[in-house]
Amino acid sequence: MKTILLSALTVSLLAACSTTPRWDKRFGEAVRESTQAQALPPTVPEAALPALDGTSAEHAMQRYHDASKQPPPVTNVFNIGVGTDQ
């Protein structure tokens, strides 16, 4: 009885050591696809790339800098909704 139990245990433990060829051959595929989707093909001419004119870029940078000058108002999270008529 011990021999049969030991044999069954050994076989089940060795089955856990098997390889995973279907998973291993696709390992990293999502990262490669994401990288390729973000890469620009080398055949695209420079003129085809969208450009931003100087005035628009200056206004965008000014809005970016102005947004960080005034921090958002601080609210006390412990008193939200306490003692209001709503």
C-alpha positions, 0 to 999 in steps of 0.5 A, a space after each residue: 500500500 505504501 508503494 502504491 501511495 508513494 508511486 502516485 505521489 511521485 508521479 503527481 510531483 513529477 507532473 508538476 515539473 513538466 514544461 509549458 511550451 505553449 506559454 513559453 513560446 509566447 512569453 513577452 508577446 504583449 510587450 513586443 506588440 506594445 513596443 511595435 505599436 508605439 514605434 514609428 516606421 522608418 519609412 515615414 518622411 519627416 514632413 508627415 509628422 504632425 507639427 505644433 506651431 510656435 504660438 500654440 506651443 507657447 500658449 500650451 506651455 504657459 497654461 502648463 506653468 500656470 496650472 502649477 502656480 495655484 494649488 487646488 483648495 484643500 478640503 478637510 476629508 474628515 468633515 465631508 458631508 457632516 452637519 450639512 442639510 443635504 
